[in-house]
Amino acid sequence: MKMNHYFSYKYSHKSNKSNTSKQRNLDKMEKLTLVVAFLLLSSGFQPLMAQSGCPGVKKDAWPELLGVPAKLARETIQKENRRLTNVPNVLNGSPVTLDLRCDRVRLFVNVLDFVVEIPRVG
């Protein structure tokens, strides 16, 4: 009889381990599902926030200018839209005002004068 008790304990103990393992896997899947849902929702709101609200400005961001010299970036922006007359270089990390100006595109540059952030109208 003692032997039967031993085997029943052994098998019940294994099933508890497998249940705990299954619960951990379910917890991981729940977390992953929440992260994926958050990313999908946040990417859906980005186009709403990216609109410049400036009349006559068709293009409000230039991701293709990331990493190019500031002089070339300035020429490209002003060539594409003549209304953007104020295109200053700003050292990355410098404080800037938060006002929205439809004639301005700030070029955030590093010390070598290369664009390090995507230029945007504002």
N, C-alpha and C positions, 0 to 999 in steps of 0.2 A: 504494500500500500504506500509506503514511503516513496517508492519510485514513481508511482503515478502522480503523487503530489508534486514531485520535483519536475516532471515533464509538463504538467499543467502550468506551473509557475513559469517555467522557461518559455513556453509558447505564449502565455499571456503577456509576459514581459516584452517579447519581441513585437507583438502587435501594438503595445503601447509606444515602443520606439518608432515603429512605422507610422503610427498615427501622429506622433509629434513631428516627424519628418514631413509628413503630408501637410500638417498645419503650417510649418515654416515655409514650405513651397507655396501654399496658398497666400500667406502673408506677403511673400516676395512678389507674387503675381498681382496682388491687390495694389501694392506700392507702384509697380511698374505700370499698371493700368492708369493709376492716378497721374503719374508723370506724363504718360503719353496723352491723356486727355487734356492736361494743362497746356502742353506744348501745342496741341492742335487748336485749342481755344485761343491761346495767345497769338498764334500766327494768323488767326482769322481777324483779330482786331488791329493788326499792324497796318493794313492798307487804310483803315479809317483814320489812324493817327498820323499817317505819313503825308496826308494832303496838306499842301502849303496854305491854301486859302487866299492866294494872291492872284488877282485877275491878270490875265495875259501871260502867266507863267505856266508853260506846258510841262516843263521838266523841272522837278524840284530837288533832285538828287543826282549825283554823278559818281556812282560806285566804281566806274571804270578809271577814275582819276586817282584812286588810292595807290600810293607808292610812286607817283610821278613827281617831277620837280614842280614847285609852286608856280613858276613863271609859265610853264606849259599848261598847267591846270587853269590858271587865270585866263590865258588866251583862249583856251577851249571853251570855257564857260561864257566869256563875253562874246565869242564868235557865235555860239548857239543861241544866245538871247541878249540882244542889245539893251534891254531894260535893266539888266544886272550890271550896274555901273560901279558898285561898291564891293570890291573883292579883296579884302585885306588878308594879310598873313597874320596868323595868331599862333604863338608858340604853344604847343600842346600842354595843357594843364593850367594855362593862364585863365584868370577869371574873366568872364564876359557878361554883358548885360543880357537879360532874357527877353528884351523887346523884339517884336516881329517886324522886320523891315523887308518889304518886297523887292527892294533893289540891292539887297546884300546877300552875298555868299561868303561865309568865313572859310578860309583855308587853314585848317589846323595842321601845323608843320612841326617837324623835329628840328634839331639844331643844324642839320645839313640842308634844310629847306625843302624837304620832301613831304608830301601830303600824307598824314598818318590817320586821318579820320575821313569818312565819306563827306564830301562837301554838300551842304544843303542850303536851300533858300531860307532866309530868316535873319 
